[in-house]
Amino acid sequence: MKLVELKSGLVSFGGAFIASLCCLLPLAVVLLGLGSGAFMVTTMQYRPLLLPLGLLGAGLGYYLYFRERRRCKALGCRMAGSQINLILLAVATVMLAVELIFVAFPDALWSLMMEG
């Protein structure tokens, strides 16, 4: 399987990873005891830039996936890497959904941090 065949999944997963850099990644680092709250506060200041980039990346991933799917359907071919792309799109969607929940409900994030 070629890397080009996974383009849509990789683009959306990359976008979700970029969006998670401001909240989810630092939260995981802090909860695992590998960093401090100061690390999280530092990275969260980039949320207005990273979250839209992540949403744009995931949207572009879905666009590329459905464009390729439509093209293969018209040509009667089998879409290579379809399952892996769908898995990466699903993971990216879940990551972005969790990210948006934390942005919309910061009190939930705070109570999660205080329990640990």
C-alpha distance (Angstrom), angle and dihedral (degrees) to the residues before:
residue distance angle dihedral
M1 . . .
K2 3.78 . .
L3 3.77 125.2 .
V4 3.82 90.1 -123.6
E5 3.80 89.4 62.5
L6 3.82 89.4 60.8
K7 3.80 94.6 49.5
S8 3.81 97.3 116.5
G9 3.80 94.4 47.0
L10 3.78 93.8 45.1
V11 3.81 93.0 47.9
S12 3.80 92.7 51.2
F13 3.81 93.5 43.3
G14 3.80 90.1 47.8
G15 3.79 90.0 51.1
A16 3.79 92.0 50.0
F17 3.80 90.6 47.5
I18 3.80 90.3 52.0
A19 3.79 90.4 50.5
S20 3.80 91.3 48.5
L21 3.80 92.0 55.9
C22 3.79 90.6 82.4
C23 3.80 100.4 49.1
L24 3.81 119.8 -4.1
L25 3.79 99.1 46.7
P26 3.83 94.6 48.1
L27 3.81 89.9 44.5
A28 3.80 90.7 53.8
V29 3.81 90.9 47.0
V30 3.80 92.1 50.4
L31 3.82 94.2 44.8
L32 3.80 90.8 50.3
G33 3.78 89.3 52.9
L34 3.78 93.7 -117.8
G35 3.79 97.1 118.0
S36 3.76 144.7 12.0
G37 3.75 137.1 -101.7
A38 3.80 88.3 -104.9
F39 3.81 88.5 66.6
M40 3.79 89.5 54.4
V41 3.79 93.3 47.4
T42 3.80 90.5 49.8
T43 3.78 94.4 51.8
M44 3.81 95.2 42.5
Q45 3.79 91.0 65.9
Y46 3.83 87.2 72.7
R47 3.81 93.4 56.6
P48 3.84 94.9 105.4
L49 3.80 88.5 59.3
L50 3.80 102.3 35.7
L51 3.80 100.2 45.2
P52 3.84 95.9 56.6
L53 3.81 89.7 44.6
G54 3.79 89.5 52.9
L55 3.79 93.1 48.7
L56 3.80 90.1 47.6
G57 3.81 91.0 50.2
A58 3.80 93.1 49.7
G59 3.79 91.5 46.4
L60 3.79 90.5 50.2
G61 3.80 89.7 49.4
Y62 3.80 91.4 54.3
Y63 3.81 90.5 46.3
L64 3.82 92.1 52.0
Y65 3.80 92.1 46.1
F66 3.79 96.0 50.8
R67 3.81 92.1 41.8
E68 3.81 90.5 55.0
R69 3.78 91.4 44.0
R70 3.80 90.9 52.2
R71 3.81 90.8 47.9
C72 3.79 92.7 50.5
K73 3.79 91.5 47.5
A74 3.81 90.7 52.6
L75 3.81 92.2 48.4
G76 3.79 94.2 41.1
C77 3.77 93.1 -123.7
R78 3.79 131.0 135.2
M79 3.78 115.5 -105.8
A80 3.80 110.3 -121.5
G81 3.80 117.3 -134.7
S82 3.79 93.4 10.8
Q83 3.82 96.1 143.3
I84 3.79 94.8 46.5
N85 3.79 91.3 47.0
L86 3.79 91.0 51.2
I87 3.80 91.2 49.7
L88 3.81 91.8 49.7
L89 3.82 90.7 46.9
A90 3.81 90.4 50.6
V91 3.81 93.0 48.6
A92 3.81 90.2 48.1
T93 3.80 91.1 49.6
V94 3.81 92.2 50.5
M95 3.82 91.6 47.5
L96 3.80 91.5 50.7
A97 3.80 92.5 45.3
V98 3.81 91.2 53.4
E99 3.79 89.5 45.7
L100 3.80 92.0 51.7
I101 3.81 91.4 47.4
F102 3.79 90.3 53.8
V103 3.80 91.0 47.6
A104 3.80 93.1 47.1
F105 3.81 94.4 43.0
P106 3.81 108.3 32.2
D107 3.81 91.2 165.2
A108 3.81 89.0 67.8
L109 3.79 89.6 55.1
W110 3.78 91.4 48.1
S111 3.82 93.4 50.2
L112 3.82 89.7 47.6
M113 3.80 89.7 53.3
M114 3.81 93.2 47.8
E115 3.83 93.5 51.4
G116 3.82 93.1 55.4
